[in-house]
Amino acid sequence: MKPSIPKGTRDFSPEQVAKRNYLFDTIKKVFTLYGFQPIETPTMENLSTLTGKYGEEGDQLLFKVLNSGDFLRGEKDLTNYKKLTTQIAEKGLRYDLTIPFARYVVMHQNDITFPFRRYQIQPVWRGDNPQHGRYREFYQCDADIVGSDSLLNEAELVQIYDEVFRQLGFQVLIKINNRKILQGLAEVVGLPDKMLDITIAIDKLDKIGEQGVKEELATKGIGETQFELIKQFFQTKFENLHTFFADSATGKQGIAEIQAVLDFLQATPLQNSLQIDLTLARGLNYYTGCIFEVKVATELNVKMGSIGGGGRYDDLTGTFGLKGISGVGISFGADRIYDVLQELNLFPTNATQGTQLILLCFDAAAQQYAMQETKKLRAAGIKTEVYADLAKVKKQLDYANKRQIPFVALIGSEEIAQNKMTLKDMQKGEQSKLSTEEIIGLLAK
């Protein structure tokens, strides 16, 4: 059998894992700097937890897990896929980290101190069509604050985006909008019940263009007159929106919320660009207030979709029985960010540094000596390994070269007698006999 892996998934080499860990550690460091605490949730959730939270398109991308045992026992309607699914699958792989987090908050509400600031770095799964920057298994890095209505939280989440990408070393564009503005648009158009249809369509504006949006809206019963108002909305600047929303209190509230976030950020200028994008909609149904999306700065010429996003959700926990708990959160698309760092060659060289020193032994006595000295080296924080086989020195040196290990320590009878090792710098080709303490002093620098 020819070995293979499912489409849309990947293996990661030691070098790739080291780079991913650098990325995760950078994000995690900023999360903790802002007072967020880590949690983890199961890979699988009950389908009742997941379905109906991501819109019709999202529900179709859920990976279902078949029930154990003879799940086809008895009569089953095999011609009705949707009905059959509910009978043979009760669980699914998590689609994102936000819905499981809402479920977690409700189940652990008596153990949580609100406002609760949590971060979570775990994989999620979507039955999407794999392509560049889009995978079926990928990591999300989320930070959420629940139990607070303050828009200062939105401002801090923007700062987190700004700080993470500053540390990673490339410029991004942080976009902000408000779902109340989009609801106000639906009200102005005269179709308040069509807000989701309008939102889903205009969320695709940058992909399908104005004509594509018009055609999609037409399939939802939104005609030429309404589209002209939507088009007028596209062309209106933020500072002029009050006039457009003269008859929509909801739209005005959305404007006020964005302005409040901008006011909070005035005191702490950002390193990256923040842009109000009135066409930004975010496809997930649970957003109710400010929404965010992050893209690589255009001038970097990197073809990549959004690398982060999030927003305010006013009553997500209400789905699970805990009413009146507002939350706001953001997510980093770690796999896409990894691809950007790789393309721009921005991973630091020490991100992939593994073994610093390998001990090469000439005989069995040297192996015994190596075991003794290796303990001292590792205790001092030097990443050390021992070449376990008694092979020819050339073979051992070739191994060190292929592994790109910067230093080797040669051990023979002469070195043991002097209680030293011959340390060789593999890049410079220089070598000298040093004690273990001297080697530690050199490599620790």
C-alpha positions as CSV (number, residue, x, y, z in Angstrom):
1,M,0.0,0.0,0.0
2,K,1.3,3.4,-0.9
3,P,1.3,5.7,2.2
4,S,-0.6,8.9,1.9
5,I,-2.4,11.5,4.1
6,P,-5.9,13.1,3.7
7,K,-6.1,16.0,1.2
8,G,-5.8,19.3,3.0
9,T,-3.6,18.0,5.8
10,R,0.2,18.0,6.1
11,D,3.2,16.4,7.8
12,F,5.7,18.8,9.5
13,S,9.4,18.2,9.6
14,P,11.5,19.0,12.7
15,E,12.6,22.3,11.1
16,Q,8.9,23.2,10.3
17,V,7.8,22.3,13.8
18,A,10.5,24.5,15.3
19,K,9.4,27.4,13.2
20,R,5.7,26.8,14.1
21,N,6.7,26.7,17.8
22,Y,8.5,30.1,17.3
23,L,5.2,31.5,15.9
24,F,3.0,30.0,18.6
25,D,5.4,31.2,21.3
26,T,5.4,34.7,19.9
27,I,1.7,34.9,19.9
28,K,1.4,33.2,23.3
29,K,3.9,35.7,24.8
30,V,1.8,38.6,23.7
31,F,-1.4,37.0,25.0
32,T,0.0,36.5,28.4
33,L,1.5,40.0,28.4
34,Y,-2.1,41.2,28.1
35,G,-3.4,39.1,31.0
36,F,-5.0,36.2,29.1
37,Q,-5.1,32.7,30.6
38,P,-4.8,29.4,28.6
39,I,-7.5,26.8,28.3
40,E,-8.0,23.7,26.0
41,T,-11.2,22.0,24.8
42,P,-11.8,18.6,23.2
43,T,-11.1,17.8,19.5
44,M,-14.7,16.6,19.2
45,E,-17.8,18.4,20.3
46,N,-21.4,17.3,20.2
47,L,-22.9,18.2,16.8
48,S,-25.7,19.9,18.7
49,T,-23.1,22.3,20.0
50,L,-21.6,23.1,16.6
51,T,-24.5,23.2,14.2
52,G,-26.5,26.3,13.5
53,K,-23.7,28.6,14.7
54,Y,-21.7,29.2,11.5
55,G,-24.4,29.7,8.9
56,E,-25.6,27.3,6.3
57,E,-22.3,27.3,4.5
58,G,-20.4,26.7,7.7
59,D,-22.6,23.8,8.7
60,Q,-21.8,22.1,5.4
61,L,-18.1,22.2,6.2
62,L,-18.4,20.4,9.6
63,F,-16.6,17.1,9.8
64,K,-19.0,14.6,11.3
65,V,-17.8,11.6,13.4
66,L,-19.7,8.3,12.9
67,N,-21.3,6.8,16.0
68,S,-19.6,3.6,17.3
69,G,-21.2,0.2,16.8
70,D,-23.9,-0.9,14.4
71,F,-25.3,2.6,13.6
72,L,-27.4,1.3,10.7
73,R,-29.4,-1.2,12.8
74,G,-33.1,-0.9,12.1
75,E,-34.7,1.1,9.3
76,K,-32.8,4.1,8.0
77,D,-33.7,6.4,5.1
78,L,-30.5,6.1,3.1
79,T,-31.8,8.5,0.5
80,N,-32.0,11.6,2.8
81,Y,-28.5,12.6,3.6
82,K,-29.3,15.3,6.1
83,K,-31.7,13.1,8.1
84,L,-29.3,10.1,7.9
85,T,-26.5,12.2,9.3
86,T,-28.4,13.0,12.5
87,Q,-29.0,9.3,13.0
88,I,-25.5,8.0,12.5
89,A,-23.3,10.9,13.8
90,E,-23.7,12.7,17.1
91,K,-20.3,14.3,17.3
92,G,-18.1,16.5,15.0
93,L,-14.6,17.9,14.9
94,R,-14.5,21.5,16.1
95,Y,-14.9,24.1,13.3
96,D,-13.4,26.9,15.3
97,L,-12.4,27.7,18.9
98,T,-15.1,30.3,19.7
99,I,-18.2,28.1,19.9
100,P,-16.4,25.5,22.1
101,F,-15.2,28.4,24.3
102,A,-18.8,29.6,24.7
103,R,-19.8,26.1,25.7
104,Y,-16.9,26.0,28.1
105,V,-17.9,29.3,29.8
106,V,-21.4,28.0,30.4
107,M,-20.2,24.6,31.8
108,H,-17.6,26.3,34.0
109,Q,-19.3,29.5,34.9
110,N,-19.1,28.9,38.7
111,D,-15.3,28.5,38.4
112,I,-14.6,31.5,36.3
113,T,-13.9,35.1,37.5
114,F,-15.6,37.5,35.1
115,P,-14.4,39.3,33.0
116,F,-12.6,36.2,31.8
117,R,-9.7,36.6,29.5
118,R,-8.7,33.4,27.8
119,Y,-6.4,32.3,25.0
120,Q,-6.4,29.0,23.2
121,I,-4.0,27.5,20.6
122,Q,-5.4,24.3,19.1
123,P,-6.2,22.8,15.7
124,V,-9.6,23.0,14.0
125,W,-11.1,21.2,11.0
126,R,-13.2,22.3,8.0
127,G,-14.3,20.3,5.0
128,D,-13.2,23.1,2.7
129,N,-11.7,22.8,-0.8
130,P,-7.9,22.8,-0.1
131,Q,-5.9,25.5,-1.9
132,H,-3.0,27.9,-1.3
133,G,-3.3,29.1,2.3
134,R,-6.5,27.1,2.9
135,Y,-6.3,23.7,4.7
136,R,-8.8,21.2,6.1
137,E,-6.7,20.9,9.3
138,F,-5.1,24.0,10.7
139,Y,-4.3,25.8,13.9
140,Q,-6.1,28.8,15.4
141,C,-4.7,31.1,18.1
142,D,-7.6,32.8,19.8
143,A,-7.9,35.5,22.5
144,D,-11.4,36.3,23.9
145,I,-12.8,38.4,26.7
146,V,-16.2,37.5,28.1
147,G,-18.3,39.2,30.7
148,S,-17.5,42.8,29.7
149,D,-19.4,45.2,27.4
150,S,-16.5,47.8,27.4
151,L,-15.2,48.8,24.0
152,L,-11.8,49.3,25.6
153,N,-11.5,45.5,25.1
154,E,-11.8,45.9,21.3
155,A,-9.0,48.5,21.4
156,E,-6.8,46.1,23.4
157,L,-7.4,43.3,20.8
158,V,-6.3,45.7,18.0
159,Q,-3.2,46.4,20.1
160,I,-2.5,42.7,20.4
161,Y,-2.7,42.3,16.6
162,D,-0.4,45.3,16.2
163,E,2.2,43.9,18.7
164,V,2.2,40.3,17.4
165,F,2.9,41.4,13.9
166,R,5.5,44.0,15.0
167,Q,7.3,41.1,16.8
168,L,7.0,38.8,13.7
169,G,8.5,41.5,11.6
170,F,6.0,42.3,8.8
171,Q,3.4,45.0,8.2
172,V,-0.3,44.2,8.1
173,L,-3.6,46.0,7.5
174,I,-6.1,45.7,10.3
175,K,-9.6,46.3,9.1
176,I,-12.5,47.2,11.4
177,N,-16.3,47.5,10.8
178,N,-19.4,46.9,12.9
179,R,-22.3,44.5,12.3
180,K,-24.7,47.1,13.6
181,I,-23.7,49.3,10.6
182,L,-24.6,46.3,8.3
183,Q,-27.9,45.8,10.1
184,G,-28.5,49.6,9.7
185,L,-27.8,49.1,6.0
186,A,-30.5,46.4,5.8
187,E,-32.9,48.8,7.6
188,V,-32.1,51.7,5.2
189,V,-32.6,49.3,2.2
190,G,-36.0,48.4,3.7
191,L,-35.2,44.8,4.2
192,P,-34.2,44.4,7.9
193,D,-34.9,40.6,7.8
194,K,-32.4,40.2,4.9
195,M,-29.4,41.4,6.9
196,L,-27.7,38.0,6.7
197,D,-28.3,37.7,3.0
198,I,-26.8,41.1,2.4
199,T,-23.9,40.5,4.8
200,I,-23.0,37.2,3.1
201,A,-23.0,38.8,-0.3
202,I,-21.0,41.9,0.4
203,D,-18.5,39.8,2.4
204,K,-17.5,38.4,-1.0
205,L,-17.1,41.9,-2.7
206,D,-13.3,41.6,-3.0
207,K,-13.6,38.1,-4.5
208,I,-16.6,38.4,-6.9
209,G,-16.7,42.1,-7.5
210,E,-19.7,44.5,-7.5
211,Q,-21.5,42.7,-10.3
212,G,-21.1,39.4,-8.6
213,V,-22.6,40.9,-5.4
214,K,-25.5,42.3,-7.4
215,E,-26.2,38.9,-9.0
216,E,-26.0,37.1,-5.7
217,L,-28.3,39.6,-4.0
218,A,-30.8,39.2,-6.9
219,T,-31.0,35.4,-6.1
220,K,-32.2,36.4,-2.6
221,G,-34.9,38.7,-3.9
222,I,-33.0,42.0,-3.5
223,G,-33.7,44.1,-6.6
224,E,-32.1,46.9,-8.5
225,T,-33.5,49.7,-6.3
226,Q,-32.2,48.1,-3.1
227,F,-28.8,47.4,-4.7
228,E,-28.4,51.0,-5.7
229,L,-28.7,52.0,-2.0
230,I,-26.2,49.3,-1.1
231,K,-23.9,50.6,-3.8
232,Q,-24.3,54.1,-2.4
233,F,-23.3,52.7,1.0
234,F,-20.1,51.2,-0.4
235,Q,-19.2,54.7,-1.7
236,T,-19.9,56.6,1.5
237,K,-17.0,57.6,3.7
238,F,-17.2,56.8,7.4
239,E,-17.4,60.4,8.5
240,N,-20.5,60.9,6.3
241,L,-22.4,57.8,7.5
242,H,-24.6,59.7,9.9
243,T,-26.5,61.2,7.0
244,F,-26.9,57.8,5.3
245,F,-28.2,56.4,8.6
246,A,-30.6,59.3,9.4
247,D,-33.4,56.9,10.0
248,S,-31.5,54.0,11.5
249,A,-30.6,54.1,15.2
250,T,-28.9,50.8,14.8
251,G,-26.5,52.1,12.2
252,K,-25.7,55.2,14.3
253,Q,-24.9,53.0,17.2
254,G,-22.4,51.0,15.0
255,I,-20.7,54.3,14.0
256,A,-20.5,55.4,17.7
257,E,-18.9,52.0,18.7
258,I,-16.2,52.2,16.0
259,Q,-15.5,55.8,17.0
260,A,-15.1,54.8,20.6
261,V,-12.5,52.2,19.7
262,L,-10.6,54.8,17.6
263,D,-10.7,57.2,20.5
264,F,-9.2,54.6,22.9
265,L,-6.4,54.0,20.4
266,Q,-5.5,57.6,20.0
267,A,-3.3,57.5,23.1
268,T,-1.3,54.6,21.8
269,P,-0.3,54.9,18.2
270,L,-0.2,51.7,16.2
271,Q,2.8,50.3,14.2
272,N,0.5,48.9,11.6
273,S,-2.4,50.5,9.6
274,L,-5.9,50.4,10.9
275,Q,-8.6,51.0,8.3
276,I,-12.4,51.3,8.5
277,D,-13.8,49.0,5.8
278,L,-17.6,49.3,5.5
279,T,-17.8,46.3,3.2
280,L,-16.2,44.0,5.8
281,A,-18.9,41.6,7.1
282,R,-17.2,38.4,8.4
283,G,-19.3,35.4,7.4
284,L,-20.0,34.0,10.9
285,N,-23.5,34.6,12.1
286,Y,-22.7,35.1,15.8
287,Y,-21.0,38.5,15.4
288,T,-23.1,41.5,16.7
289,G,-20.8,44.5,17.1
290,C,-17.3,45.5,16.0
291,I,-15.6,43.0,13.6
292,F,-12.0,42.7,12.6
293,E,-9.9,41.3,9.8
294,V,-6.2,41.3,9.2
295,K,-4.4,41.1,5.9
296,V,-0.8,41.3,4.8
297,A,0.2,44.8,3.7
298,T,-0.3,45.2,0.0
299,E,3.2,46.5,-0.6
300,L,4.7,43.2,0.5
301,N,3.2,41.5,-2.6
302,V,2.2,38.3,-0.8
303,K,-0.8,36.6,-2.2
304,M,-2.7,35.4,0.9
305,G,-6.2,35.8,2.2
306,S,-7.0,37.1,5.7
307,I,-4.6,36.0,8.4
308,G,-6.7,37.0,11.3
309,G,-10.2,38.0,12.3
310,G,-12.7,38.3,15.0
311,G,-15.4,40.5,16.6
312,R,-18.0,41.1,19.3
313,Y,-20.7,38.6,20.1
314,D,-23.3,39.8,22.5
315,D,-25.1,36.6,23.6
316,L,-23.2,33.6,22.3
317,T,-23.4,31.8,25.6
318,G,-27.2,32.3,25.5
319,T,-27.4,29.5,23.0
320,F,-26.2,27.2,25.9
321,G,-28.5,28.7,28.5
322,L,-26.4,31.5,30.0
323,K,-28.0,34.8,29.0
324,G,-26.6,38.3,29.0
325,I,-22.8,37.5,28.8
326,S,-21.2,39.6,26.1
327,G,-17.8,38.7,24.6
328,V,-15.3,39.8,22.0
329,G,-12.4,38.0,20.6
330,I,-9.8,37.7,17.8
331,S,-8.1,34.8,16.1
332,F,-4.7,34.4,14.3
333,G,-4.6,32.1,11.3
334,A,-1.3,30.5,12.3
335,D,-0.9,28.4,9.2
336,R,-1.3,31.3,6.8
337,I,1.0,33.5,9.0
338,Y,3.6,30.7,8.8
339,D,3.4,30.7,5.0
340,V,3.8,34.5,5.0
341,L,6.9,34.3,7.2
342,Q,8.3,31.5,5.1
343,E,7.7,33.5,1.8
344,L,9.3,36.6,3.2
345,N,12.2,34.7,4.8
346,L,11.4,36.2,8.2
347,F,12.0,33.2,10.5
348,P,15.1,34.0,12.7
349,T,18.0,31.6,12.3
350,N,17.8,30.6,16.0
351,A,14.1,29.6,15.6
352,T,15.3,26.3,14.1
353,Q,18.4,25.8,16.2
354,G,18.3,22.3,17.6
355,T,21.3,20.4,19.0
356,Q,24.2,22.8,19.7
357,L,26.8,20.2,20.5
358,I,27.3,16.5,19.7
359,L,29.8,14.3,21.4
360,L,31.7,11.9,19.1
361,C,33.2,8.8,20.8
362,F,36.2,6.8,19.6
363,D,35.6,3.7,21.8
364,A,33.5,2.3,24.6
365,A,35.5,4.1,27.3
366,A,34.8,7.4,25.5
367,Q,31.1,6.6,25.6
368,Q,31.2,6.2,29.3
369,Y,33.0,9.5,29.7
370,A,30.5,11.2,27.3
371,M,27.6,10.0,29.4
372,Q,29.1,11.6,32.5
373,E,30.0,14.9,30.8
374,T,26.7,15.2,28.8
375,K,24.8,15.4,32.1
376,K,26.8,18.5,33.1
377,L,26.3,20.1,29.7
378,R,22.6,19.6,29.7
379,A,22.3,20.8,33.3
380,A,23.9,24.1,32.0
381,G,21.3,24.4,29.3
382,I,23.5,23.3,26.4
383,K,21.4,21.3,23.8
384,T,23.6,18.2,23.7
385,E,23.5,14.7,22.2
386,V,25.9,11.7,21.9
387,Y,26.5,9.8,18.7
388,A,25.5,6.4,20.0
389,D,27.3,4.0,17.5
390,L,31.0,3.4,17.5
391,A,31.4,4.3,13.8
392,K,34.3,5.8,12.0
393,V,35.0,9.4,12.9
394,K,34.3,10.5,9.3
395,K,30.8,9.0,9.4
396,Q,30.1,10.7,12.7
397,L,31.3,14.1,11.4
398,D,29.2,13.6,8.2
399,Y,26.2,13.0,10.5
400,A,26.9,16.3,12.4
401,N,27.3,18.2,9.1
402,K,24.0,16.8,7.7
403,R,22.2,17.8,10.9
404,Q,23.9,21.2,10.8
405,I,25.1,20.9,14.4
406,P,27.5,23.8,14.9
407,F,29.9,22.1,17.4
408,V,31.3,18.6,17.9
409,A,33.3,17.3,20.8
410,L,35.8,14.5,20.0
411,I,36.6,12.1,22.8
412,G,39.4,9.6,22.8
413,S,41.8,8.1,25.3
414,E,44.0,11.3,25.2
415,E,41.0,13.5,26.0
416,I,39.9,11.2,28.8
417,A,43.4,11.3,30.3
418,Q,43.4,15.1,30.3
419,N,39.7,15.3,31.5
420,K,39.0,17.4,28.4
421,M,37.3,17.2,25.0
422,T,38.4,18.4,21.6
423,L,35.8,21.0,20.6
424,K,35.5,21.7,16.9
425,D,33.7,24.6,15.4
426,M,32.1,23.0,12.3
427,Q,31.7,26.4,10.4
428,K,35.2,27.8,11.1
429,G,37.0,24.4,11.2
430,E,38.9,25.5,14.3
431,Q,39.4,23.1,17.2
432,S,41.0,23.1,20.7
433,K,41.1,20.9,23.8
434,L,38.8,22.3,26.5
435,S,37.3,21.2,29.8
436,T,33.6,20.7,30.1
437,E,33.3,23.9,32.1
438,E,35.2,25.8,29.4
439,I,32.9,24.4,26.7
440,I,29.9,25.5,28.8
441,G,31.3,29.0,29.2
442,L,31.9,29.2,25.4
443,L,28.6,27.8,24.2
444,A,26.4,29.6,26.7
445,K,27.4,32.9,25.1
